[in-house]
Amino acid sequence: MPRPVRASIRPSALRHNLEVARRHARDSRIWAVVKAGAYGHGLLRAAAALSDADGYALLDLNEAVRLREAGITKPILLLEGIFQPADLETVDRCGLTLALHDREQILMLERSRLSAPVAVCLKLNTGMHRLGFAGAQVRAAYSRLQASGKVAAITLMTHFADADGAGGVAAQMARFAQWTAGLGGEATLANSAALLRYPETRADWVRPGIMLYGCSPFAELSADALGLQPAMTLASEIIALQELKPGDRVGYGGTFAAMRPMRIGVVACGYADGYPRHAPGFNDRSTPVLVAGRRTHTLGRVSMDMLCVDLSDIAEARVGSPVVLWGEGLSADEVAASAGTLSYELLCALAARVPQIEVE
Ligand SMILES: *Cc1c(COP(=O)(O)O)cnc(C)c1O
């Protein structure tokens, strides 16, 4: 028997979440963001479930090639563009859409030999200060692209730094409008948070990621409240039971100490499976877990292959009882918040050794 840890992936949830995105997007087209192996859900599986999207967005050229080899003919946007001139051969062969955020990339494009002009997204740095052109550089880059003869359509693109937070989008929207005034072409601005919170960011294309996987981009608003369904459930089983006496300690470093007699369970899931090692399991602060459908919490440090949970109030729990680490019944957002991170990181960090199974 293999270890009982596994990730169930629910294509019906992906389809449902895409419909939610579609309702918010209205007439805007949707680039389904499937970077990082579709946020850990399996690139091809997720792309198939999200086939009602108008296109796909990712970063890795090899992932783009895999989508084309799987027969996908919709637009595929490379969010970071190209990294070296040779990448343009693949872009050309596979008909990929290219984000351009740097002068080096424009130079590569100008010097390339393409069989046909390529569709590009000109990326503007409107406040994130990560990638893109700003101020007067925008018009200069746009003109150069137009003059290059290498470019078909130019879509104007930016990315929000704080659409999920207090900063909002207004300052970045204002810069975008100012720097692109009079430039022709479509525009793409919104990630999940902007799509859900700021209808004015919809433009021609939206780029939702995390919401498609059933997690919330907002700290204070749950995925459930947004009508989203978790697409990944990380589950395992209890593999051992222990009875603790007062004073007994649990796990490496003995960071949890029993204050009373307790019954605890050992779960076959650890940080080598992608469970966050920093999820607290202290006496006064711990991380939620479902055992046999009932809510309990972690105890002590997370080990490489195991973690411990409190079963004192779950009398029916046995070796073999089902455990949900996150997903259905327990949002990855909540587990992530407890561990001081985001659901994005948990989903992407699902380890390759965890078998993924598709469920309806
Ligand atoms: C990852 C990414 C997105 C999707 O962001 P979510 O917060 O997951 O919706 C959109 N645009 C760009 C440029 C990205 O890198």
The ligand as an ORCA input file, in Angstrom:
! r2SCAN-3c Opt
* xyz 0 1
  C      -0.070     35.377    -11.221
  C      -0.529     36.516    -12.048
  C      -1.895     36.790    -12.190
  C      -2.973     36.050    -11.401
  O      -2.995     36.544    -10.093
  P      -4.040     35.993     -8.988
  O      -3.788     36.840     -7.816
  O      -3.673     34.561     -8.752
  O      -5.385     36.134     -9.576
  C      -2.273     37.810    -13.052
  N      -1.343     38.523    -13.737
  C      -0.016     38.304    -13.610
  C       0.942     39.133    -14.363
  C       0.429     37.293    -12.760
  O       1.741     37.079    -12.640
*
